[in-house]
């Protein structure tokens, strides 16, 4: 019995892995026509979207994925394939700011600050791709990242009806663990798209690229979600969440009090009805006059004067 159970569990695991690998390969095949490995064959588009990643690992070692993406962005811009670079990444913490880090390195490489756009709310690949369309009003753009990441980003774009191509920059040689994690990341993306129907965590007002005004070199870039705006939005959402929790608790307490008051009123009405019924029964008993008992007949006695 135990052997059969173990065999069944093992079979289920094998089946799940086979399905995961099959879905992974399906995404790769589906997006293959939209990926370019050479900058010379890359089509011309107005905007190139650089998907963010950390510049350094926790050990302090430089992240090769970051370097390749930055170099790919420089090559795409200098070759005239894109006119503007949208840097989309995470800015969840004050000490961790992917877009600003990328911007500094691109400016140091000679990219004009006026051609750099920052998106601080690219927390996930889905956020970056959908915000490019819905916030920055760009429906046909070049994604710049590694090939495995290109495939997932393009699949999201295709599902959302967004026209996009991807410039696949090189990857480090030892990427087996990263590629293995990508399988589960793709399963997560499929879940987000088909089951949860997720949207970006933050959207915002429409900000077309290029903006209608210019900015100085020391500015952040075209208006996007600044760290201050993001913090204010997070605080607002937290306050709204607390208010909703407090309102739900108050509504629950009010409902419980109303139920208790109703129960007490019903009990009081029942007791009153019982008391009234008892009083009415007692009044009826008191109103009935008692019937006099007939006196018993006296036995006929003998008349002493009778003979």
N, C-alpha and C positions, 0 to 999 in steps of 0.2 A: 504493500500500500504506500509506504513512504517512498519507495523507489519510483513508483508511478507518479506520485505527487511531485517529486524532484524533477522527473523527466518532463512533466507538464509545465512546470515553472520555467525550466530551461528552454522548452519549445516556445513559450510565450515571449521570453526575452529575445530569442533568435528572431522571431517574427517581427517584434518591435524594431530591432536593429535593422532588419531587412527593409522594413517600411521607411525608416528614417533615412537610410542610405539611398533608397529609391527616390524619395522626395528631394533629397539633396542633389542627386544627379538630374532630376527633372528641372529644377531651378537653373542648374548650370546650362543645360541644353536650351531651355526656353530663352535665356538671355544672351546666348553666344553671339547672335548677329549684331548686337549693339555694343560690343566691346572692341576696343582698339588698343593694340600693344605698342604701336609706333606713333610718335607725334606727327610724322609726315602724313599719315593716312587719316589723321583725326579730322573730322569735319569742322568747319568754322561755326562757332556759336558766340553769342554775346557774353554769356556767363559760364564760368567754370566753378563748380561747387567742390571745395576741398573738405572732405570729411575728416573731422578732428580726431586726434588721439594724443596721448600723453607724450611729451618730449623725452622724458626720462622715466626709467623704471624706478621702483622703490629703492633699489640698490644703488641708484645714482648713475647707472649705465645708460648711455644714450639709446633711445628707441629707434631702431633702423626703419621701422614702418613709418615713423614720423619723418625722418630724413628723406625717404623716397617720395613721400607725398609732397613735401615742400619742393623738392627738386622737380617733380612732375608738374607742379603748379607753375614754377618758374619757366620751365620749358614750354608749356602750353601758352603762357602769356607772351613770352619773348618771340615765339614763332608766329604770333598773330592769330592763333586758333581761338583765343578768347580775349575779350576786351576788359572784363571785370572778373575779379576773384571773390567769390562769396565763401567766407571762412565760417564753417558751421561746426560748433562743438559745445562741450559741456562747460558750464561756469557755475557748478553747484556750490563750490566753496570759494572763499576769498583768495585762498592760496593756490587754487587750481583753476586756470583760465586758459582753455585751449585756443579760443579765437585770438585773444590778445597775444599769446605766445607765437602763434603762427604769423600774425601781422608784423610783429617786431622782426622776425627772421626774414619775411618777404621784403619788407622795406630795406633791411640791411643788404638784401640781394639786388636792390635797385628797382623794385616794383613801386610805382607811385602810390602814395597813401590814398589819393583821390580815386584810385581804381580798385580799392580794397573795401569790401563790404563785410561787416561782422554780424554774425547771428549767434547770440549767446545762448539760445534756447534749443540748440541741437543736441538734446540729451541722448537721443537714440537715432539710429539710421532712419527710422520712419519719420521722426520729428524733422530731421534735416531735409529729407526729400519733399515731404508734404508742405513744409513751411516755405521752401523755395518757390513752390507754385502758389500757395494761398496768401503768403505774406509779401513775398518779393515779386509777385506777379510775373514769374518766369516759367514758361511751360515747355521750353526746349533748351536744354542746357547740357553741359559736359560735367560728369561726375569724375572726380580725381581721387583714386584710392587703389588698393591692391585688387588683383583679379577676383579673389574669393569674396571680397567685400563688394566689388562691382556687381557680382551676380545677385547678391541679396538686395542691394540698393536698386538695381534695375528692375528686379522682380516687383518690388514695392511700387516703383514708378509705373510700371506697366499695369499693375492691378488698379492703381489710382487714375489711370488714363493720362498719365504724364509722359510727354515725349522726352526721352533722355538717352544719351549715349555715355559711355564710360571710357576714360583713359586709364588703362590698367598699368600702374607703375610697378617696378620690380618688388619682389618680396625677399626677405632674408632666407637663407638656405635652410636653417633649422626652424621649420614652422609646422611640424607635425602636430604638436599640441594645439596650436592656434587653429589649424585646419580641422582638427577633431572637434574643438569647441564650436566651430562654425556650423557643423551639422545641427547641433542643438539650437544655435542661434537662428537657423533657418526654420526649424520646427516652431520656435517662438514667434518668428515673423508670420508664418502661416496661421498660427493661432490668433495672432493680433488681427490679421487681415480678414480671415474667413469666419472665425468664431466670435471674437470679442469686438470686432469692428472698431478698433481703436483709432483715435485721432491724436494729433500732437498734444502734448501737455499744455502748451501755451500757443496761442495764435496771436492776434493783434491786428492793428490797422494795416491797410494795404500800403506797401512801400515799394513802388516800382524801382527797378534798376535800369539805367542810372537815375538817381534822384534829380529833382529839378533844380537843385542848388549845389554849389561846390563847397568844399570844406578845406580848412588849412591842413598842412602836413602833420601838425601835432594833434589833430583830432582823431577820434576813434575810427571814423569811416562813415559811410552812409548810415542814416538812422536805422537802428535795429532795436533789439531789446538790450538796453544797457544793464550793467550789473545792478545799478540802483533801482531801475524799473523792475527788474526781475525780483529783487529783494522785496520791493513794495508789493508786487503781485503775490509773492509767496506769503507775505504777512497778511495781505487781504484775504487770501484763500484760507489761511489758518484761522483768521478771525471769523470768517463765514462758517468754517467747519465747527468752531467752538460755539458760535451762535446757534447753529442748527442742532448741535447736541443738546445745548441748554433748552432750546425750544421744544425738542422732542421730550426731554425730561419733564419740562413744565406741562406739556400736553398730556403726558402719561400720568403725572400727579393729579392734574385737573380731572382726567377721566376716571382715575381711581377714586377721587373725592366725590365726583358726581355719582359714581356707582354706589359708594358707601352711603351717601346721602339718600339716594333712591331706595336702597335696601332698608335704611333706618325709617324712611317715610312709609314704606310698605309695611314694615313690622308694626309701626305705630298705628297705621290704619287697620291692620289686622287685629291688634289688641283692642283698639277702640270699638271695632265691629263686634268682637267677642263680648266686651263689657256691655255694649248696648243690647246685645241679644240676651245676656244674662239678666240685665235690669228689666227688660221687657217681660221675660219669663217670670221674674219675681213679682212684678206688678200684676200680672194676670192671676197669679196664685193668691195674692192678697185681696183682689176684687171679688173672688168667689165666696158667698156666705155659706157658713157651715150648715148642714142639714141637721135639724133636731132629731135626736134619737127617740123613737116612740117608747112611752113608759110600758113596762111589762104589765100584762093583765093580772089583776089580783085573783088568786084562787077563791072560788066561792066558799065561804065559810058557813057553818051551821048556825041557824038562828036559834038561840037558846029558848026562845019563847014558842018555837014550833014544837008541836007534839011529835 
